[in-house]
Amino acid sequence: MTTVKTASDRYPKLRRYISLVRSDLTETYSRDLHKWLIIGPILGVVTGLLIALLVEVILKWMWPRVLRYYMGHHIAIVPGLIVGFIIAGLLMQYLTPNPDEHSTEEIIRSYHEHQGRVGMRSFVPKLLAAVATVGFGGSAALEGPSIYGGGAIGSWLWTKLRRLRIEPRDRRILLISGAAAGMSAVFRAPLTGIVFALEMPYKDDLAHEALLPSLIASVVSYATVVAFTQAGPIFTFPSTGSYTRRDLLWAALLGAICGLITMVFDITFRRARHFSVQAKIPHWAKMAIGGLLTGVCGLIFVTAFKDSLIPIGPNYEAVPLILQEAHSSIELVVFGVMKLAATLFSLGVGGVSAAFVPLFLSGSSFGVAFAQSIVHNPAVDLFAAVGMAAFIAGGYKTPLTAVVFVAEATGGHAYIVPTLIGAAVAYAVSGEASMSGDQRLHEGVRIAELSNLVVGGAMQKRVISAQAHWSIGEFVETIRARVAHTAYPVVENGRIVGTIAGVSLGTVPPESWDKVSVRDIMDREIEIVSPEAELQGALRLLMAPHGPHMLIVASEQDRLEGIVTKTDILSALNTGSANSDAVHAEQV
């Protein structure tokens, strides 16, 4: 019988060459980067279509009509804003689980604390609330709903594309990539979208892992939007394109001034936001008060300066008005102050959007006033660009985004160096102050040994849990002879519904223990992770400010699998034994 020789048998050198090529390709694509070539475009197209719809509804249909009516009937500004804000407040209060969680803040919090999970049940109500907030004249623009919408779509796609070898950590990556796609689409500035999304979670670091997916999703999202609109810069920005060495010194001074202003604004905004969240009145009532105060800001300005400027609404039309029309420095400063005040009242009470454009506009008005009154330089566009970048850098702690945005969205590429100087100085002068209460400092030195470990191998599998219907007396009798823990999971019909801490027992007199159930005193705010979640992510949750003492480990059906604490993670780090084997919890 004759043996048929294959090509590799006849040419051993070819076999060796093919083996080397296979090895090189395996190493080159070791991170499964090719999956993002499929997922990124899907995310970009879906997000782009959503943003195109929002732009059409708010910027092309709703706000132009509302603005014309307000400018023709000033008396309608206040009641119009009250009505719009009440609509947004009712939507958030009755159709969402937490009316104070939305927009950019929800995406940042989800990235840090919820492994990228965003609840989709309230997706549409939140977008409708954003339409009401912005469309009726709230001092905000479309970046809030765009970042939220893209991030939520990314989180949702993770649940639908599991066949593409998507890992649990990829949900956070998709969240950030969706936010990048939303930002890219709404400002027709793909590089801005990428940089902002990477800078957004931290005050002094980047979400590096999301770079490639964000790049793909942002470019595709931009291409999708410009298929329906023009492809040029979103703002008209006449640029002289020249500056001197002295102008760079003036840019640094303007950056310092803007940094001080944004520091005061950031602190004031965070205080007002905290006060609003803690206020014991219905959310729609808070929004009504915010609409009233925002409307007053607009009414005062248009009454005092009978001009085409107005410090409310998305205000895209204000950029060419500030740069191309003659305005006194006093009017520009008052406009900037009123714009900041209106933004404080609009978003501080819970308006559904973000402050990127309001900061941008305030910076431009202060920059032009600075050029006219202090520098006496006719090139006001230079200092407008510096003011824009400085305000964004100081307000959101995103200095790179500030410079890239001014260059992309305005076409003012010639001013990159001055804007970089202004943004850097403002970033430094404003310190750690930020509009976002969920932005964090970098996570420090990452423990490399945790990167390949999962929660399932480190968690405690033998867990004492309480039934929600037990009385406090039954619960105490159950745990009396067992090892004491700071808290215990509470289960009802096989599902986790909360935790009960030992200190909670002190809130109930011992004589009432048989009359009060575990359900009555349990803590319903719980952190749940899956057994397949990265141990590094679990540590991040436990180390967060006001973080939980333990994390509940559960399956997708909220079935209790175990718990994990900082001690468990340290033990796993010492033994290196954490793995993803299936585990089961002992329920008492």
N, C-alpha and C positions, 0 to 999 in steps of 0.2 A: 504494500500500500504506500503510495507516495504522499509525502507531507507537503502541504501547501505553505509556502513561506509568505509571511506578511511583509509589508513595506518596512516595518520596524525591524524585522529579522534581517532583512537584506541590508538595511542601512542603520547600523548601530549608532552612528553619530547623530542621525536624524532622531532616533529614539531619545538620546540624551538631550538633544536640543529641545524636543517637545516637552520633556520633563522639566527642563529649566524654565521654559515659557510658562508652563502650568504653575510652577512654584512662584514665579514672579507675579502672575496674575492673581494667584491666591493671596499673596502678601499685599498687592496693590488694592484689592477689594476686600480686605479683611474686615472692614467696618460695615459691610453691606451697604456701601454708598449708593449702589445702583437702585436700591428700593426707593430712594428719594427722587429718582428720575421719573418714577411713576406717581408717587404720592404728592410730590411738590406741585406738579402741574394741575392735578385734580384740586388740591387745596387752593391754588392760585385762581383757577377759573371760577370755582364756586364763590370764593370771597370777592373776586372782581365783579361778578354779576350782582351780588348783594350790595356792594358799594355803589355800583352804577344806579341801582334802584333807589338807594338813599339820596344820592346826588340829585336824581331826577325829581324825587318827591319834595325834598326840602329846598335845595338851592335853585332849582329851575321852575318849580311850580308854587310851593307854599310861601317861602320867605319873600320873594319879590313882591307878591301881592300884599302880604302883611306889611312889609316895609313901606310900600306906596301909601297904604291906608294910614299907617302911623304918621308918616310925614305930612299927609294932608289933614289929619285929624289928631293933633297931639293929645287931646284929652282921652283918646282911646288907648293910649300906650299902657297906662296902669291897669285898667280892667282887662285889656287883652292879655297881658302877661299873667294876671291872676287866674284867668280862666285856663290858659294853657298849662300853668303850673299845677292847678288843681287836677286837671285831667291826668297829667303825668303822675301826681301823687296818688290818685285813686288806682291807677294801673299798677303802680309799684306796691301799694299797700295790700290790695286784695288779690293780685294775680302773681305775686312773687313771694317766696318764703322769707326773704329778708330785704325790705325796701332800701336799706342802706348799703347793699352790696351790688355793685354794678360797674360798668365801664372799665377804665384802665385799672382801677384798684382791684376789681374782682379777678382780673387776669394775673396781676402780680401776686395776689394772695393765693390763687390757685397754683401758681408756679412754685411758691415757697412751701405751702402747707397742705395742698390736696393732690399732690402728684400729677397736676395738670387736669384734674377733673372739673368740668363746668356743667352744671345742671341745665339741660336743654328744655325743661318743662316751661321755664319762664323766659325763654329766648325771645319769642315774639312780643310778649308784653313789654320787655325791657327796650326793645327797638322802637315800639310804638311810643313808649314814654320818652325816648330820646327825640322822636319826631315832634312830640308836643313841647318838650323843653326848648329845643332849638328853633323849631318852626314858628312858635309864637313870640320869639324874641329873647329867650334866655341868652345871657352873655356866655356863649360857648359855640362850638362848631361841630363838625362831623367826626373829628378824630376819636372822640370817646366811643360812640357806637361802632365806628369802624374797627377800632382795636378790639373792642369786646366781641363784635360779630365775627371777625376773622379768628380770634382766639377760640371762641366757642365752637366754631365750625371745625377747627383743627382738633380740638378735644373730642368732638363727636366723630370725626372721621377715624380716629384711632380705634373706636369700637366697631367700625364697619370694615376695616381693612386688615384685620388680624391675620389673614392668609398670606400677607406679604412679609412675613417674618418680622412683624413689629414687636418690639419688646416693651415691657411696662414703662421703662424710662423714656421711651419715644413719645409718650403722651405729653410730657412737658415740652419736648422739642416741637411737637406739632402745635401745641398751644402758642409758643413764641413765634413759630413760623407763620401761623395764621394771623397773629397780631401784626407781624411785619407786612404781610400781604395787605391787610386792611389799611395800614398807614401808607403804604406805597400807592394803593389805589386812590385813596381820598385826596392825596396831595399830588398825584401824578409824579411821584418822586421815588423811584425804586430804591435808590441808595439810602435815602432818608429812612424809608421803612425798615430796611435791614439794620442800619445802625441803631435806630431808636429801639427796636424790639430787643436787640442784644444788650443795650444799655439800661433799658427800662427796669429790670428786676433789682438792680444794684445801684448804690450811690457811687461806688468806686471800682466796679468790676464789670465784666461782660459775661453773658450767657454763651460762652464760646461754642458749646456743643450744638447750638442751633444755627451755626453759620451757613452751611451748605443748603439745608432745607429752606431757610429763610431767604437765601439768595434766589433759589429757583421759584419759590412761591411768590416772592415780591415781583420778580420780572414778569411772570405769567399774569399775575393780578393786574399789574400796570398795563400790559398789552391788552387784557380783556376790557379794561375801562376805556382806554383810548380808542378802542374799536367803536365806542359810542360817543366819544367826545374828542376834542382836539388834543394833540400830543405835546403842546408847548407848556411852558411854566404856568402854574395856576394863577399867579399874581403878576400884574403888570408892574415892572420895576425898571424905570429908566436909569441907566448906569453910565456915569462919566468914565469909569474904569481907570482912574488915576489917583494916586495919593503920594504924599511926601513922607519923609522920616518924621517930621513933626506931627503929621496926622496919626502916626502909630502911637505916639505919646498921648495924644488926645484920645485915641481909641482905648488906651489902658485906663485913663481917667474916667471915661464914660463907663467902661466895664466895672470899675470900682463903685461908681455911683449906682449903677443898675444892680450890682451885687448887694449893696446895702438895702435898696428898695425891695428887691425880691426876698431878702432875708426877713424883713419885717412882714412882708405879705405872706410868706410861707408860714411863719409862726402864727400870725393872725388867722390865717385860713385853717390851720390845724386846730387851733383853739375853738374857732367857731364851729368847725365840723364836729368836734368832740361834744360841744355843748348841744348842738342840734341832735346828735344821735342819742344823747342821754335825756333829752327833753321828753317829758311824759305827756305828750299830746299826739293825736293822730298824725300820720305822715303827710296826709293831704293838707292838714292845717299848717304844718311846717312849710310845705311847698307854697301855700297861699301867701304866707308871710314873706317868703323869698321872692315870689312874683311881685308883691306889692313894693318891696324895697328896690328890686331891680327896675321896675317901671318908674319909680321915683327918680332913680339915677338918670334914666333916659329922658324923662320929662324935664328935669332941671336943666340938662345940657342943651336940649333943642330949644328951650325957652330962652336961655341966656345967650346962645350963640346962633340963632336963626341961620343955620348952615345945613349943608347936606350930610354932614357927619352925624352919627348917632352911636353912642357907646353900648348898644345892645344888639342881640342877634348874632349870627355867624360872622357878619362884618367883612366878608371877602372884598366887598366893594370899597372898603375904607382905605385899603393900601394905595391905590392910585390917587384917591382923594387927598391923602396925607402928603404924598410925594409930588404930585403934579399941580395942586392948587395952592394958592397963597393962604396961609393961616398964621395968625400971630402965635408967638411962643406961649403966651398965657393960655390961649385956646387949646393948643396941643397938650400942654401939661395938664389942664383940667380934663381933657379927653382921656389921657392916660390914667389919671386918678379915678375918674368915673368908670372907666372900663374895668379897672381892678376892683373897685367897689361893687359894680354890677356882677362881676364874676364871683366875688366872695358871696354875695347874696344868692346868686343862681345855683352855684355848685355847693356852697357851704350847707345849705338846707337839704341837699340831696338831689339836685337836678341831675338828670341822666346825660352826662357828657364829660368832657375834659377841658383843660384850660390852655391847650397848646396855642391856639390861634389868639385868644385874648392876651396871653403873654407876648406873643409875637407883635400884636398891634400896639400894646402899651409901650413896648421897647422901641418901636418905630417912631411913635409920637414923641417920646422923650428924646430919642436920638436927633430928630429934626429940630426940636426946640433947643437942644444942646448946640447944634451946629449954628443955628441962627443967633443965639444969645451969648454964647461963651466963645466959640471958635470964630464966629463971624466968617464962616466958610460957605460959599454958595453951593458947594458940592454936598447938599444935604443927604443925598442917597447913600454916601459912604457911612455917615454916622447913623442913618436909619438902619442900615444893615448891621452895624456893630450893636446898636441897641436891641435889635431883634434877637441876635445870637446871644447877647448877654442875658436877656430876660429868660430865654428858654433854658440856658445853662444854669442860671441861678434858681429858677423855679422848679425844674424837673431833675436837676443833677445829671443832665445829658449834654455835656459840652461838645462832643463830637457830632451828635445829632444836630445841635444848634447851628454849627458851621455848615454842615452838609445841606441842611434844610434851606438855609438862606441862599446857598449857591444853586440848589436844584429848583426850589419852588419859585424863586424870583428871577433866576437867570443871572444873578449878580456874581458870576464866577470870579470877576476881577478883584473882589474884595475878600478873598479867602483869608489872606494873612491878617488884615485888620480885624476881621470878625473872630478869627482864632484867638488873637490877643485879648479882645474884649470878653470873649466867652471864658477864657482861662482865668482872667482876673475876677470876673463875676463869680465863677465857680468857687474860687478860693476865698473870696471875701464873704460869700454867703454861708460858708462853713458847711455844717451837716444839715442845715435847714432845707426842707423839701416839702412841696405840696403833698406828696404821697406819704402816707403813714405806713405803707407796707414795703417801701423800698428798704433794702438792707445794705449793710456794709458787706464786703466780700467775706466768704466763708472761711478765710484763713487757709492754713495748710490742709489740704485734703488728704485723708488717710488712704493711701493707695491700696492697702490690704482689703478695704471695704468694698472696693469698686466691683469685685467679682462675687460678692456674697449677697444672699437674699434673706429676707425676713424669716422665711419658713424654717431655715436651719438654725436660727438664733433664738426664736421665740420660746416662751414657756408653754409646753403642751398640756401640762396638767394644771388646769385652771379651776379655781373655785368661783362659780358664778351664782348669782341670785335670781330667783324668779320674780318678775315684776309684781305678781299678785300676793307674794308673801307679806306677812306683817313684819314690822321691825323686830318684834320678839322672835319670830321664826328665823329671821336672818341672823340675829345675834346668837341664837342657840346653834345654828349651823356652823358659824365660824369660830365659836368659843374654843373648841378643842383643836383648832387647826392653826397653821402658821398665819400670823397676822400680816395683812398687806395694807397699803395706804388706800387702795380702792379696789372694787370688784366689779366685773361686768354684770349687767342686768339683762336678762333674756326674757322674751315673751313670745310664745308660740314658735320657739326655735330661732327667733331673730333677736339681734342685739338692739336694744332700745335706749341704753344709757349706761351710766356707771354710778356706783354708790360708794362714797368715801367714808372712812371711819369717823372723820371729824363731823360728818353730817348727822351722826347719831346724837350729838350734843344739842342739836336744834329741837329735839323732841324729848319731852320729859319721860323718864322711864315708866311712869304709870300709864302713859299713852301708847307704849310700844305695840300693844296688841290691837290697837285701834287704827294705827297709821300704817299704810302699806309702803313697800319699797318704792313703788311707782311715785308716791307723793313727794319723796325727798331726793329722788335720783337726779343726777345731772344728765340732761338730754343732749348736751353739746359733747360729742365724742369724735375722736380721730380714728378712722378706720383705714387700715392698709391691707393689701392682699399678701398672701404668703410669697408671691413671686416678686413683690416690690424690692427694689434695691435697699440694702441695709444702710447705705449712705444717705438715702432719702429719708429713711426712718429716723436716723440720728439728727438730720436737719430739723425735723418736726419737733423732736424732743428738746433740742437746744434752742428753739425759737423763744423769743420773749414771751413770758406767760404761757409757755408750752405745757402740754399735759405731762403727768407723772408717768403715764404709760400709754401705749398705743394698742388698740384692739386689732387683732389680726382676724380677718374674716374672708370668706369666699364671696363671690359676686352676688350670692343670694343672701348676704348678711348672716351667714351661718358662722358661729363662733369657732375659730380654729385655735386661738391662743392669745397671748399678750406678749409684748416686748417692751423692755425698759432700757435705760442707759446701761444698767449693770449687765443685762443680757448681751448688749452690743459689745461691751468691753470684754466679756467672756468669749464671745465669738471671735473677736479680734485676737485674743490671746491664743485660742486653740486653732483658729482658721478653719473651723468645722462647719460653718453655715452653708447650707445647701438648700435646694428647692424640693426636697422630698415631701410628699403629702403627709400632713399631720392631723391629729384629731384632738380636740379639747375634752377634758372630763367635766361634764356638767353635774353639779350636785343636785 
